[in-house]
Amino acid sequence: MKKRHFLKLSSALMTAPLFTPISGWATGETLKNWAGNLTYSTDKLDQAKSLTEVQELVKKYPRMKVLGTRHCFNEIADTNDRFVTLVGMKDDISIDVSARTVTVNSGIKYGQISPYLHEKGFALHNLASLPHISVAGACATATHGSGETNGNLSTAVSAMEMVTAAGEVVKLSRDKDGEKFKAAVVNLGALGVVTKVTLDIQPTFLMTQYVYENLPLAQLKDHFDEIEAGGYSVSLFTNWQSQDIAEVWLKRKAVDITAKIPEAEWFGARLATRNLHPIPELSSENCTEQMGVPGPWYERMPHFKMGFTPSSGVELQSEYYVPRNNAVDAIMAISKLGSQVGPHLLTSEIRTIAADDLWMSPCYKQDCVTIHFTWKQDWPAVSKLLPIIEKELAPFHAKPHWGKLFTVAPAQLEKLFPKLVEFRQITKEYDPKGKFRNDFLNTNLFAKM
Ligand SMILES: Cc1cc2nc3c(=O)[nH]c(=O)nc-3n(C[C@H](O)[C@H](O)[C@H](O)COP(=O)(O)OP(=O)(O)OC[C@H]3O[C@@H](n4cnc5c(N)ncnc54)[C@H](O)[C@@H]3O)c2cc1C
């Protein structure tokens, strides 16, 4: 069993004295992202423990970025200047039963809130493949799980509190702030320091997870909609090197846990007889329980268990969203690249996400299917493959995941994200002097200004 490496950072933060910059943190190592593919451009890191401390830090430094749990693969979180983190702030979880919401400190991880919510009789609508990520970091990049009726994780946000570049506290809500709220939820870390997030909740539920092996690609082509409708959340894993989808993960609400056991064969795929990992060579010990064993929503919706290494650890990731209508054509286009991409892949995953109205969400006004790539950690090879994939997917209007590796040109991003120009204007309102800007934002959002 491989324990999560980034615990080193979390525990260092928890014991850090108030306001002490954690220079060369912990053992003198440089500050890196979770996968270790990115050494951040500074290791100057302050941990804020309260709203007042956030305000003081924001006022003190001319330029800064917020660091969540460091799970992005690109430079979206990076800075040459200073980091502040809210990870490790007190777990203040406040449930409003009548409003059906929970309010949390933004640096909290989904894996911390979820068991508490379940214990109190509540659930979130969805989770990503892993529970290890912070709520604010996930919402900032439109992080998603799967399920054709499930919006990405940020669609659960009903209100947020944020410290702007001037150090002022702004509260925005879905009910009162209309377009301004829709602009701020998927904020790419560009608007300010999000300090609190309120999320929609619903009565808790149990789920089961079944995995099918070797779904013929031809069946997926002919029955895509039926297959995607096969569960509350459906994930398809392949390395594009055979004519089969290696694994289909079906996550279903266990409304009646005595109800039917699924068929041994489903669209030509065979029901797995043991727990599996999405990367077939790896141990399923790190994965959530399968084989139809019912369990709470938060122990079935993510693929990976809290406290265990999610995915592989040493890896790179890229992901592209295509409009749902283009899904089958896009999947078939990528399948033709199998011999090129396959040798560099650990796995690839296909998921569905419902449309939303959040400005910088790739699913803005559009149901989407995502095609994700977990790569071996070989950037020279991957950097050559991304333009090939992006060219293949361009006719399908594919948008990149904000937190993963991509090479789509800034001018193209402006065409793909219909609200990008307006989002730029909003950033000027909250951050007129570019306190929260970095190279990633300057390149991908502001290059044309
Ligand atoms: C193993 C693995 C599995 C993954 N699985 C999925 C998946 O299933 N679905 C998916 O969509 N993505 C997935 N991702 C990507 C991941 O969810 C996103 O990269 C997410 O943004 C990570 O959150 P974080 O807290 O680590 O953010 P960080 O990388 O720390 O930061 C991301 C951005 O959020 C900003 N930010 C963070 N906190 C705040 C705050 N309080 N206020 C303002 N801005 C803030 C940062 O400045 C930065 O711009 C996965 C990543 C890994 C490593």
The ligand as an ORCA input file, in Angstrom:
! r2SCAN-3c Opt
* xyz 0 1
  C      -5.049     11.676     -9.082
  C      -5.907     12.799     -9.579
  C      -7.204     12.542     -9.954
  C      -8.018     13.567    -10.456
  N      -9.320     13.282    -10.769
  C     -10.095     14.257    -11.289
  C     -11.450     13.996    -11.638
  O     -11.980     12.924    -11.388
  N     -12.150     14.974    -12.227
  C     -11.601     16.194    -12.503
  O     -12.291     17.057    -13.080
  N     -10.333     16.499    -12.117
  C      -9.597     15.559    -11.512
  N      -8.320     15.851    -11.119
  C      -7.861     17.241    -11.205
  C      -8.170     17.997     -9.916
  O      -9.408     17.723     -9.423
  C      -8.108     19.483    -10.149
  O      -6.844     19.759    -10.609
  C      -8.439     20.333     -8.907
  O      -8.421     21.687     -9.277
  C      -7.480     20.087     -7.762
  O      -7.845     20.822     -6.613
  P      -6.689     21.345     -5.647
  O      -7.296     21.778     -4.384
  O      -5.591     20.366     -5.600
  O      -6.240     22.647     -6.474
  P      -4.794     23.298     -6.674
  O      -4.078     22.551     -7.730
  O      -4.112     23.484     -5.391
  O      -5.266     24.726     -7.251
  C      -6.078     24.788     -8.404
  C      -6.549     26.225     -8.660
  O      -7.479     26.605     -7.639
  C      -7.051     27.812     -7.029
  N      -7.455     27.788     -5.641
  C      -7.304     26.796     -4.745
  N      -7.851     27.139     -3.559
  C      -8.360     28.386     -3.734
  C      -9.042     29.287     -2.892
  N      -9.305     29.005     -1.608
  N      -9.399     30.497     -3.396
  C      -9.144     30.825     -4.670
  N      -8.514     30.002     -5.517
  C      -8.110     28.795     -5.054
  C      -5.526     27.812     -7.207
  O      -4.985     29.106     -7.089
  C      -5.419     27.243     -8.615
  O      -5.655     28.253     -9.549
  C      -7.494     14.869    -10.594
  C      -6.169     15.140    -10.207
  C      -5.394     14.117     -9.686
  C      -3.996     14.417     -9.249
*
